[in-house]
Amino acid sequence: MKFLVLGAGQAGYAVIFDLIRSPRLDKVIVADRNVERLRLIKERLADEKIVPVELDVTNAEETANLMANSDVTLSCITSPYNYELAKIALQAKSHFCDLGGDEPTFKKQLFLDDVAKEQGVTIIPNIGMVPGMVAILAHCAAQSMDELYEIRMRAGAVPIEPESLLLQHSLSLSVDRLINEYSNSCKIVRDGKIYKVPSLTDVENIEFPKPIGKLEAFNTAGGVSALAETFGDKVQHLDFKMIRVPGHCEQMKILRDLGLMDTGARKLPDGNDVRPLDFFKQLLKEKMPVDQPDLVVMRVTVTGVKDKKPIQHVWECVDYGDQANGISAAAKMTAFPASIIGQMIARKDIEERGVLRQEQAVPIKLFLAEMASRGISLTMAERSPVHEAI
């Protein structure tokens, strides 16, 4: 198997960490324009199968050349690039996956379906944790029911010791991803109809067993992915909410309401123009802590009817980072599903061609077994719902 990993950040590092542990891997090219990141990956992982390459992905010719020599390309870079990268993958006839999170980009990728089928290429966007794994688990539970009532997905990374941290959070992944989740609108299904609602709204309390305890969950963009279209006419309620430390949502909402996430230019008193969002991103990179010990918590609840009885399936997971290998819980739970699904394509466990929705394309039993082999336990409990489905 030959892989190309675009992006040598925290998620890219974790993807490569997982890939090189496969006995069937022949080579993994890691490409980034940041030479220092490439050096660190080669130095820290010290595996001869890793080939670092300096690359700006806006250079379509060089990117296509690298893809043409790879069985599967995994994009771990900012999501707006992924549509153009998917088109280049079609040209190079390389299967393509990305971590996603940007709904407009995903919608454009869907239009590549016919060409992908003609070229014999598989494209699966949104294969991280959110969007990605939560949708796979929700779809699995929903498929086992005769009727559906609601799908509620909750997941997120939280620092283990948040009290001393700015905004009670750390940058486990990129600033761009964080801003995208907090500033864009969110797709939900309510009373059987699809709506768009603002992010950083509808805060709810959520509790996990000690020592984790009480956390909060709120609307953020991108988590629902294609599930609203898949189940929109079958459920009364469907949503995704990000899990964070209590109080984080209100702090971020204040910063957004101040205009710090605005993309339009503002003229300063000295006559210079500045985009508030650019300034805000720079401040977050400078001020927010990184590499803090964290954990990921996840709960996916699907309620419906089976054999004429109300039923509820609840997926849960709590997973910690791998500090010994420099991998945060957020990076691990984003990257390992991507590595697993990429390897499924390379091994032909997934043979369908076209632009596929991860929740429909990924074989769930094999996926769960692969996650378990990495020490990540995704458990599902069946119980009676608090209220009956109607």
Long-range contacts (C-beta under 8 A, 24 or more apart in sequence): 1-25, 1-26, 1-71, 1-72, 1-343, 1-346, 1-347, 2-26, 2-27, 2-28, 2-29, 2-69, 2-70, 2-71, 2-72, 3-27, 3-28, 3-29, 3-70, 3-71, 3-72, 3-73, 3-74, 3-342, 3-346, 4-28, 4-29, 4-31, 4-66, 4-67, 4-69, 4-70, 4-72, 4-73, 4-74, 4-94, 5-29, 5-30, 5-31, 5-73, 5-74, 5-76, 6-31, 6-32, 6-55, 6-57, 6-63, 6-73, 6-74, 6-75, 6-76, 6-77, 6-85, 7-31, 7-32, 7-75, 7-76, 7-77, 8-32, 8-34, 8-37, 8-38, 8-40, 8-41, 8-52, 9-37, 9-76, 9-77, 9-173, 9-174, 10-172, 10-173, 10-174, 10-327, 10-328, 10-330, 10-331, 11-76, 11-99, 11-128, 11-173, 11-174, 11-331, 11-334, 11-335, 11-338, 12-41, 12-76, 12-77, 12-335, 13-41, 13-44, 13-45, 13-326, 13-327, 13-331, 13-335, 14-327, 14-331, 14-332, 14-334, 14-335, 14-336, 14-339, 15-74, 15-76, 15-335, 15-336, 15-338, 15-339, 15-342, 16-41, 16-45, 16-50, 17-45, 17-325, 17-327, 17-335, 18-335, 18-336, 18-339, 18-340, 18-374, 19-339, 19-342, 19-343, 20-45, 20-47, 20-49, 20-50, 22-343, 24-343, 24-346, 24-347, 25-49, 27-51, 29-53, 29-66, 29-69, 29-70, 31-55, 31-57, 31-63, 31-66, 33-57, 44-326, 57-81, 57-85, 60-84, 60-88, 63-88, 64-88, 64-91, 64-92, 65-92, 67-92, 67-94, 67-96, 68-92, 68-93, 68-94, 70-94, 71-95, 71-345, 71-346, 72-96, 72-97, 72-342, 72-343, 72-345, 72-346, 73-97, 74-98, 74-338, 74-339, 74-342, 75-99, 76-335, 76-338, 78-174, 78-176, 78-177, 79-105, 79-176, 79-177, 79-180, 80-105, 82-109, 82-125, 83-108, 83-109, 86-112, 86-123, 86-125, 86-355, 87-112, 89-121, 89-123, 90-115, 90-116, 90-119, 90-121, 90-123, 93-119, 93-120, 93-121, 94-121, 95-121, 95-122, 95-123, 95-342, 95-345, 95-346, 96-121, 96-122, 96-123, 96-124, 97-123, 97-124, 97-125, 97-127, 97-338, 97-341, 97-342, 97-345, 98-125, 98-126, 98-127, 99-126, 99-127, 99-128, 99-132, 99-334, 99-338, 100-125, 100-126, 100-127, 100-128, 100-131, 100-132, 100-222, 100-225, 101-126, 101-128, 101-130, 101-131, 101-177, 101-180, 101-181, 101-221, 101-222, 102-180, 102-222, 103-184, 103-187, 103-221, 103-222, 103-225, 106-225, 106-226, 109-355, 110-355, 112-355, 113-354, 113-355, 114-354, 116-353, 116-354, 116-355, 117-353, 117-354, 119-353, 120-353, 121-353, 122-345, 122-350, 122-352, 122-353, 122-354, 122-356, 123-354, 123-355, 123-356, 124-341, 124-345, 124-350, 124-355, 124-356, 124-357, 124-358, 124-361, 124-362, 125-355, 125-358, 126-225, 126-226, 126-358, 127-337, 127-338, 127-341, 127-342, 127-358, 128-333, 128-334, 128-335, 128-337, 128-338, 129-155, 129-296, 129-298, 129-330, 129-333, 129-334, 129-337, 130-155, 130-156, 130-222, 130-223, 130-240, 130-242, 131-222, 131-223, 131-224, 131-225, 131-240, 131-358, 132-225, 132-334, 132-337, 132-338, 132-358, 133-298, 133-333, 133-337, 134-223, 134-240, 134-298, 134-300, 135-224, 135-225, 135-226, 135-227, 135-358, 135-359, 136-337, 136-358, 136-359, 136-362, 136-364, 136-367, 137-300, 137-315, 137-378, 137-380, 138-227, 138-300, 138-302, 138-315, 138-359, 139-227, 139-230, 139-359, 139-360, 140-359, 140-364, 141-300, 141-302, 141-313, 141-315, 141-380, 142-231, 142-234, 142-302, 142-304, 144-306, 144-313, 145-302, 145-304, 145-305, 145-306, 145-311, 145-313, 146-304, 146-305, 146-306, 146-307, 146-308, 147-234, 147-304, 147-305, 147-389, 148-231, 148-234, 148-235, 148-302, 148-303, 148-304, 148-389, 149-235, 149-236, 149-237, 149-303, 149-304, 149-305, 149-385, 149-389, 149-390, 150-235, 150-236, 150-237, 150-238, 150-301, 150-302, 150-303, 150-389, 151-227, 151-231, 151-235, 151-237, 151-238, 151-239, 151-300, 151-301, 151-302, 151-303, 152-237, 152-238, 152-239, 152-241, 152-300, 152-301, 152-302, 153-223, 153-224, 153-239, 153-240, 153-241, 153-300, 153-301, 154-206, 154-217, 154-240, 154-241, 154-242, 154-243, 154-297, 154-298, 154-299, 154-300, 154-301, 155-223, 155-240, 155-242, 155-243, 155-296, 155-297, 155-298, 155-299, 155-300, 156-215, 156-217, 156-242, 156-243, 156-244, 156-296, 156-297, 156-298, 157-294, 157-295, 157-296, 157-328, 157-329, 157-330, 157-333, 158-215, 158-243, 158-244, 158-245, 158-294, 158-295, 158-297, 159-245, 159-292, 159-293, 159-294, 160-292, 160-293, 160-294, 160-295, 160-320, 161-292, 161-293, 162-245, 165-288, 165-289, 165-292, 166-287, 166-288, 166-289, 167-248, 167-251, 167-252, 167-288, 168-244, 168-245, 168-247, 168-248, 168-251, 169-244, 169-245, 169-248, 169-288, 170-288, 170-289, 170-290, 170-291, 170-292, 170-294, 171-284, 171-285, 171-288, 171-289, 171-290, 172-290, 172-292, 172-294, 172-328, 172-329, 172-330, 172-331, 173-330, 173-331, 173-334, 175-281, 175-284, 175-285, 176-281, 178-284, 179-261, 179-277, 179-280, 179-281, 180-221, 180-222, 181-220, 181-221, 181-222, 181-223, 181-242, 182-220, 182-221, 182-252, 182-256, 182-261, 183-221, 183-256, 183-261, 184-221, 184-222, 185-221, 186-219, 186-220, 186-221, 186-222, 186-223, 186-224, 186-239, 186-240, 187-224, 187-228, 188-219, 188-224, 188-228, 188-237, 188-238, 188-239, 189-228, 189-231, 189-232, 189-235, 189-236, 189-237, 189-238, 189-239, 190-236, 190-237, 190-239, 191-236, 191-237, 192-232, 192-233, 192-235, 192-236, 193-232, 194-228, 194-229, 194-232, 200-249, 200-252, 200-253, 200-256, 202-241, 203-249, 203-250, 204-241, 205-246, 206-243, 206-299, 208-297, 208-299, 208-318, 212-295, 212-297, 212-318, 214-246, 215-243, 215-244, 215-245, 215-246, 215-297, 216-243, 216-244, 216-245, 216-246, 216-247, 216-248, 216-249, 217-241, 217-242, 217-243, 217-244, 218-242, 218-244, 218-249, 225-357, 225-358, 225-359, 226-357, 226-359, 227-359, 230-357, 230-359, 230-360, 236-390, 243-297, 243-298, 255-280, 291-326, 291-328, 292-328, 293-320, 293-321, 293-323, 294-320, 294-321, 294-328, 294-329, 294-330, 295-319, 295-320, 295-321, 295-329, 296-320, 296-329, 296-330, 296-332, 296-333, 298-333, 303-385, 303-389, 304-389, 305-389, 310-384, 310-385, 310-388, 310-389, 311-382, 311-383, 311-384, 311-385, 312-382, 312-383, 312-384, 312-385, 313-380, 313-381, 313-382, 314-380, 314-381, 314-382, 314-383, 315-378, 315-379, 315-380, 316-378, 316-379, 316-380, 316-381, 317-376, 317-377, 317-378, 317-379, 319-376, 319-377, 332-376, 333-376, 336-371, 336-374, 336-376, 337-367, 337-371, 340-367, 340-370, 340-371, 341-367, 343-370
